[in-house]
Every structure is written in structure tokens, then in C-alpha cells.
Amino acid sequence: MSNRTLTMIKPDAMKRGYAGGILDMMINGGFRVVALKQLRLTAEKAGEFYAVHKERPFYGELVEFMSSGPIIAAILEKENAVADFRKLIGATNPVNAEEGTIRKKYATSVGENAVHGSDSDENAKIESDFFFSALERF
């Protein structure tokens, strides 16, 4: 699955009305949207998605934040998708993100950093399967 990655436009960016601009940056960055949906994660589902962080001190805060409002989940396709998308979104801390990245333009803090991007091909598949059935992918 090296040509696909999962992203989520997080509640902070949705609340501020940035979804269209973020999607535009993704498409203009050469990514093709192969699956897309808007939903609101329950605390249970957010906890399941972020279970890998369960022992971390920020886990509860992360689950609360990710279930605080609607998100957009999407599978994006492009050659070398994971690495290229992580470059497009920029550093987790928007202060450290490069100019022209999604987080530099739309994120406000480490906690409210506008978007999620898979960190490996393996996680891209796991995360994509979490949100999308085979029937929802094009």
C-alpha cells in the first residue's frame, strides 16, 4: 500500500472552516482522493483509533479532542504517499513546520494541529481499514 495514506482533518480545523483549503492543498499536492467521509468519532472509537498511545500522558486529552467535533477522514493516493504527505503536512508543532505546509498555514498548536497523517505504510493500511470498507474506496 505504499501509494496510499490516511488523513483526518481534525476537529479544530473543521471548527475554523479550513476543510476546503486543506483538501485543496492535498489535491494540489498531487494526491488523489480515493475515499472520503465526514463523521464524528465517539470517545470509544477515538480511543480505539489511538490505542497505541494509551499509556502516554496525553492519551485522555487526545481522545477528548478527537471526539469533540466532526472530522473528515480520507484515503489519499500518490506515489510514495506516506512520506510525501508527511512532508506536505509539516511538523507536528506548527511553530516548527516549514512554510507552505498544511500545519504552518492551519494549525494553532501541537495539540490542535489540524490534520493527521499515517506515519508508515503499515499504519496507513490499518488506519484506512479502521475508517473505510472496500466498497467505499475508488
C-alpha angles and dihedrals in degrees: 000000000000091000096057135067137173125236135179125199099219129227094260093058092043091052091051093049096246099130095099094048092047093049089048091054090050094051093043087050088065099261122138117213108231097170132015137173140158117222144144116242117222115226087253093054093043088051090050092050093049096038089122087070096046094117094046120102093237096053098099092046091048093051091048092049096046091051094045097091145345123310135191115229119196141172111220127198129207136124107282088008101171097050095039092049093049088053090050094050095046133207119341089243106062090210088066096040118111121248112269095033125121094243094048089054102036112018123092103189145350089273097043099042099150101232145038123217127186113253098210141016089251093053091044089061094045092047093045090052090050091061107025138048121210089258091061096056123088 
